[in-house]
């Protein structure tokens, strides 16, 4: 693997900054909304599987 120089406009550091309380609250609200929306979709798409009926041939 070759080494390369980091461009001046790009920060390739892997250290992450801790979230503020405001950002954390916003994220939690967003996740609640997504979970609510996704659970409503999954309930709508649930169908009962029934076995196909077979005709008796005599």
MOPAC internal coordinates of N, CA, C and O (Angstrom, degrees):
PM7 1SCF
backbone

  N    0.0000 0     0.00 0     0.00 0    0    0    0
  C    1.4438 1     0.00 0     0.00 0    1    0    0
  C    1.5338 1   107.53 1     0.00 0    2    1    0
  O    1.2310 1   121.11 1   -45.39 1    3    2    1
  N    1.3024 1   115.48 1   134.61 1    3    2    1
  C    1.4622 1   120.85 1  -177.65 1    5    3    2
  C    1.5223 1   110.66 1   -90.95 1    6    5    3
  O    1.2310 1   120.67 1   -28.16 1    7    6    5
  N    1.3175 1   116.33 1   151.84 1    7    6    5
  C    1.4582 1   121.13 1   175.01 1    9    7    6
  C    1.5187 1   109.03 1   -87.84 1   10    9    7
  O    1.2310 1   120.31 1   -32.99 1   11   10    9
  N    1.3101 1   117.02 1   147.01 1   11   10    9
  C    1.4525 1   120.37 1   177.70 1   13   11   10
  C    1.5187 1   109.68 1  -138.77 1   14   13   11
  O    1.2310 1   120.68 1   -20.94 1   15   14   13
  N    1.3019 1   116.30 1   159.06 1   15   14   13
  C    1.4592 1   121.44 1   179.93 1   17   15   14
  C    1.5180 1   110.03 1   -84.81 1   18   17   15
  O    1.2310 1   121.01 1   -38.47 1   19   18   17
  N    1.3118 1   115.67 1   141.53 1   19   18   17
  C    1.4598 1   121.50 1   177.53 1   21   19   18
  C    1.5313 1   108.51 1   -78.72 1   22   21   19
  O    1.2310 1   119.79 1   -52.25 1   23   22   21
  N    1.3497 1   118.00 1   127.75 1   23   22   21
  C    1.4675 1   119.28 1   177.11 1   25   23   22
  C    1.5261 1   111.38 1   -61.43 1   26   25   23
  O    1.2310 1   120.25 1   -27.56 1   27   26   25
  N    1.3087 1   117.13 1   152.44 1   27   26   25
  C    1.4613 1   120.94 1  -177.25 1   29   27   26
  C    1.5231 1   112.63 1   -63.68 1   30   29   27
  O    1.2310 1   119.91 1   146.11 1   31   30   29
  N    1.3538 1   117.77 1   -33.89 1   31   30   29
  C    1.4693 1   120.62 1  -177.29 1   33   31   30
  C    1.5326 1   113.33 1   -81.95 1   34   33   31
  O    1.2310 1   119.93 1   167.87 1   35   34   33
  N    1.3087 1   117.73 1   -12.13 1   35   34   33
  C    1.4527 1   122.00 1  -173.39 1   37   35   34
  C    1.5193 1   110.41 1  -112.19 1   38   37   35
  O    1.2310 1   121.09 1   -46.47 1   39   38   37
  N    1.3366 1   115.52 1   133.53 1   39   38   37
  C    1.4544 1   120.67 1   176.78 1   41   39   38
  C    1.5225 1   108.14 1  -109.11 1   42   41   39
  O    1.2310 1   120.32 1   -67.39 1   43   42   41
  N    1.3079 1   116.99 1   112.61 1   43   42   41
  C    1.4571 1   121.35 1  -177.41 1   45   43   42
  C    1.5297 1   112.68 1   -98.26 1   46   45   43
  O    1.2310 1   120.16 1  -162.20 1   47   46   45
  N    1.3090 1   117.30 1    17.80 1   47   46   45
  C    1.4629 1   119.20 1  -179.33 1   49   47   46
  C    1.5263 1   109.44 1   -69.75 1   50   49   47
  O    1.2310 1   120.62 1   -28.14 1   51   50   49
  N    1.3177 1   116.42 1   151.86 1   51   50   49
  C    1.4586 1   121.09 1  -177.35 1   53   51   50
  C    1.5258 1   112.51 1  -102.03 1   54   53   51
  O    1.2310 1   120.19 1  -177.68 1   55   54   53
  N    1.3143 1   117.24 1     2.32 1   55   54   53
  C    1.4559 1   120.25 1   179.06 1   57   55   54
  C    1.5200 1   109.31 1   -77.55 1   58   57   55
  O    1.2310 1   120.77 1   -47.65 1   59   58   57
  N    1.3236 1   116.13 1   132.35 1   59   58   57
  C    1.4574 1   119.21 1   179.04 1   61   59   58
  C    1.5300 1   109.75 1  -106.52 1   62   61   59
  O    1.2310 1   121.21 1   -32.51 1   63   62   61
  N    1.2893 1   115.29 1   147.49 1   63   62   61
  C    1.4604 1   121.56 1   178.69 1   65   63   62
  C    1.5285 1   109.06 1   -84.90 1   66   65   63
  O    1.2310 1   119.14 1   -37.71 1   67   66   65
  N    1.3181 1   119.24 1   142.29 1   67   66   65
  C    1.4622 1   120.53 1   176.45 1   69   67   66
  C    1.5277 1   110.66 1   -67.12 1   70   69   67
  O    1.2310 1   121.00 1   -31.46 1   71   70   69
  N    1.3198 1   115.69 1   148.54 1   71   70   69
  C    1.4570 1   120.78 1  -178.97 1   73   71   70
  C    1.5209 1   109.85 1   -76.83 1   74   73   71
  O    1.2310 1   120.98 1   -33.14 1   75   74   73
  N    1.3199 1   115.73 1   146.86 1   75   74   73
  C    1.4616 1   120.18 1   174.08 1   77   75   74
  C    1.5209 1   107.78 1   -79.86 1   78   77   75
  O    1.2310 1   120.32 1   -14.53 1   79   78   77
  N    1.3114 1   117.00 1   165.47 1   79   78   77
  C    1.4669 1   120.90 1   178.94 1   81   79   78
  C    1.5260 1   110.70 1   -60.84 1   82   81   79
  O    1.2310 1   120.41 1   142.22 1   83   82   81
  N    1.3270 1   116.82 1   -37.78 1   83   82   81
  C    1.4651 1   121.16 1  -179.74 1   85   83   82
  C    1.5327 1   110.82 1   -65.42 1   86   85   83
  O    1.2310 1   120.13 1   136.16 1   87   86   85
  N    1.3320 1   117.35 1   -43.84 1   87   86   85
  C    1.4547 1   121.53 1   178.49 1   89   87   86
  C    1.5207 1   111.29 1   -65.26 1   90   89   87
  O    1.2310 1   120.67 1   140.48 1   91   90   89
  N    1.3084 1   116.33 1   -39.52 1   91   90   89
  C    1.4471 1   121.26 1   179.41 1   93   91   90
  C    1.5309 1   110.86 1   -65.33 1   94   93   91
  O    1.2310 1   120.27 1   137.00 1   95   94   93
  N    1.3209 1   117.09 1   -43.00 1   95   94   93
  C    1.4624 1   121.16 1   177.68 1   97   95   94
  C    1.5254 1   110.58 1   -62.49 1   98   97   95
  O    1.2310 1   120.31 1   135.95 1   99   98   97
  N    1.3181 1   117.02 1   -44.05 1   99   98   97
  C    1.4676 1   121.47 1   179.31 1  101   99   98
  C    1.5288 1   110.70 1   -61.72 1  102  101   99
  O    1.2310 1   120.49 1   137.34 1  103  102  101
  N    1.3275 1   116.66 1   -42.66 1  103  102  101
  C    1.4611 1   121.26 1   178.72 1  105  103  102
  C    1.5262 1   111.20 1   -63.08 1  106  105  103
  O    1.2310 1   120.16 1   135.99 1  107  106  105
  N    1.3190 1   117.30 1   -44.01 1  107  106  105
  C    1.4672 1   120.76 1  -179.57 1  109  107  106
  C    1.5265 1   111.52 1   -64.03 1  110  109  107
  O    1.2310 1   120.34 1   140.45 1  111  110  109
  N    1.3278 1   116.95 1   -39.55 1  111  110  109
  C    1.4647 1   120.29 1   177.46 1  113  111  110
  C    1.5252 1   110.75 1   -65.36 1  114  113  111
  O    1.2310 1   120.49 1   138.72 1  115  114  113
  N    1.3063 1   116.67 1   -41.28 1  115  114  113
  C    1.4523 1   121.29 1   178.02 1  117  115  114
  C    1.5266 1   110.96 1   -61.89 1  118  117  115
  O    1.2310 1   120.41 1   136.24 1  119  118  117
  N    1.3280 1   116.82 1   -43.76 1  119  118  117
  C    1.4683 1   120.68 1  -179.60 1  121  119  118
  C    1.5305 1   111.28 1   -65.85 1  122  121  119
  O    1.2310 1   119.87 1   141.02 1  123  122  121
  N    1.3255 1   117.86 1   -38.98 1  123  122  121
  C    1.4656 1   120.61 1   176.97 1  125  123  122
  C    1.5206 1   110.59 1   -61.59 1  126  125  123
  O    1.2310 1   120.36 1   136.33 1  127  126  125
  N    1.3233 1   116.91 1   -43.67 1  127  126  125
  C    1.4630 1   121.55 1   179.55 1  129  127  126
  C    1.5289 1   111.07 1   -63.34 1  130  129  127
  O    1.2310 1   120.30 1   136.39 1  131  130  129
  N    1.3367 1   117.03 1   -43.61 1  131  130  129
  C    1.4593 1   120.12 1   178.96 1  133  131  130
  C    1.5280 1   111.81 1   -64.89 1  134  133  131
  O    1.2310 1   120.15 1   138.74 1  135  134  133
  N    1.3148 1   117.32 1   -41.26 1  135  134  133
  C    1.4628 1   120.79 1   178.64 1  137  135  134
  C    1.5245 1   110.92 1   -64.12 1  138  137  135
  O    1.2310 1   120.80 1   139.36 1  139  138  137
  N    1.3345 1   116.08 1   -40.64 1  139  138  137
  C    1.4571 1   119.88 1   179.54 1  141  139  138
  C    1.5255 1   110.16 1   -64.96 1  142  141  139
  O    1.2310 1   120.43 1   136.27 1  143  142  141
  N    1.3203 1   116.77 1   -43.73 1  143  142  141
  C    1.4616 1   121.67 1  -178.63 1  145  143  142
  C    1.5316 1   110.32 1   -65.96 1  146  145  143
  O    1.2310 1   120.18 1   136.29 1  147  146  145
  N    1.3270 1   117.26 1   -43.71 1  147  146  145
  C    1.4597 1   120.80 1  -178.78 1  149  147  146
  C    1.5167 1   112.25 1   -68.97 1  150  149  147
  O    1.2310 1   119.58 1   144.69 1  151  150  149
  N    1.3158 1   118.41 1   -35.31 1  151  150  149
  C    1.4609 1   119.67 1   179.55 1  153  151  150
  C    1.5288 1   110.32 1   -70.65 1  154  153  151
  O    1.2310 1   119.96 1   146.85 1  155  154  153
  N    1.3309 1   117.68 1   -33.15 1  155  154  153
  C    1.4616 1   121.03 1   176.96 1  157  155  154
  C    1.5218 1   109.93 1   -66.57 1  158  157  155
  O    1.2310 1   119.94 1   140.87 1  159  158  157
  N    1.3304 1   117.72 1   -39.13 1  159  158  157
  C    1.4569 1   121.27 1   178.17 1  161  159  158
  C    1.5221 1   110.89 1   -65.56 1  162  161  159
  O    1.2310 1   120.24 1   136.05 1  163  162  161
  N    1.3172 1   117.16 1   -43.95 1  163  162  161
  C    1.4587 1   120.13 1  -177.03 1  165  163  162
  C    1.5213 1   110.88 1   -67.04 1  166  165  163
  O    1.2310 1   119.83 1   145.30 1  167  166  165
  N    1.3178 1   117.93 1   -34.70 1  167  166  165
  C    1.4599 1   120.12 1   177.48 1  169  167  166
  C    1.5192 1   110.61 1   -68.16 1  170  169  167
  O    1.2310 1   120.30 1   144.82 1  171  170  169
  N    1.3254 1   117.02 1   -35.18 1  171  170  169
  C    1.4558 1   121.52 1  -179.03 1  173  171  170
  C    1.5204 1   111.14 1   -68.92 1  174  173  171
  O    1.2310 1   120.12 1   145.88 1  175  174  173
  N    1.3297 1   117.38 1   -34.12 1  175  174  173
  C    1.4589 1   122.18 1  -174.48 1  177  175  174
  C    1.5213 1   114.19 1   -88.84 1  178  177  175
  O    1.2310 1   119.77 1   176.89 1  179  178  177
  N    1.3091 1   118.05 1    -3.11 1  179  178  177
  C    1.4650 1   120.93 1  -178.85 1  181  179  178
  C    1.5262 1   108.72 1   -75.71 1  182  181  179
  O    1.2310 1   121.25 1   -53.35 1  183  182  181
  N    1.3128 1   115.22 1   126.65 1  183  182  181
  C    1.4645 1   121.08 1   176.54 1  185  183  182
  C    1.5111 1   107.51 1  -126.92 1  186  185  183
  O    1.2310 1   121.28 1   -29.83 1  187  186  185
  N    1.3103 1   115.16 1   150.17 1  187  186  185
  C    1.4535 1   118.10 1   177.05 1  189  187  186
  C    1.5148 1   108.17 1   -84.09 1  190  189  187
  O    1.2310 1   120.90 1   -44.04 1  191  190  189
  N    1.2875 1   115.88 1   135.96 1  191  190  189
  C    1.4555 1   120.49 1   179.04 1  193  191  190
  C    1.5255 1   107.95 1   -89.81 1  194  193  191
  O    1.2310 1   121.45 1   -53.81 1  195  194  193
  N    1.2901 1   114.83 1   126.19 1  195  194  193
  C    1.4594 1   118.68 1   176.96 1  197  195  194
  C    1.5164 1   108.45 1  -116.36 1  198  197  195
  O    1.2310 1   121.13 1   -30.92 1  199  198  197
  N    1.2956 1   115.44 1   149.08 1  199  198  197
  C    1.4563 1   120.34 1   179.37 1  201  199  198
  C    1.5193 1   108.19 1   -77.11 1  202  201  199
  O    1.2310 1   120.63 1   -40.31 1  203  202  201
  N    1.3146 1   116.39 1   139.69 1  203  202  201
  C    1.4679 1   118.19 1   177.39 1  205  203  202
  C    1.5230 1   109.83 1   -66.98 1  206  205  203
  O    1.2310 1   121.10 1   -38.75 1  207  206  205
  N    1.2995 1   115.51 1   141.25 1  207  206  205
  C    1.4549 1   119.62 1  -179.63 1  209  207  206
  C    1.5166 1   109.41 1   -79.80 1  210  209  207
  O    1.2310 1   120.82 1   -37.28 1  211  210  209
  N    1.3188 1   116.04 1   142.72 1  211  210  209
  C    1.4336 1   120.69 1   179.70 1  213  211  210
  C    1.5160 1   108.85 1  -106.22 1  214  213  211
  O    1.2310 1   121.22 1   -42.34 1  215  214  213
  N    1.3028 1   115.28 1   137.66 1  215  214  213
  C    1.4597 1   120.63 1   177.21 1  217  215  214
  C    1.5301 1   108.62 1   -82.88 1  218  217  215
  O    1.2310 1   121.26 1   -43.72 1  219  218  217
  N    1.2998 1   115.20 1   136.28 1  219  218  217
  C    1.4639 1   119.61 1   177.21 1  221  219  218
  C    1.5154 1   108.27 1   -82.82 1  222  221  219
  O    1.2310 1   121.09 1   -55.51 1  223  222  221
  N    1.3074 1   115.53 1   124.49 1  223  222  221
  C    1.4681 1   120.45 1   178.83 1  225  223  222
  C    1.5107 1   107.49 1  -106.76 1  226  225  223
  O    1.2310 1   120.96 1   -53.00 1  227  226  225
  N    1.3570 1   115.77 1   127.00 1  227  226  225
  C    1.4668 1   119.70 1   179.34 1  229  227  226
  C    1.4822 1   111.07 1  -114.16 1  230  229  227
  O    1.2310 1   120.10 1   180.00 1  231  230  229

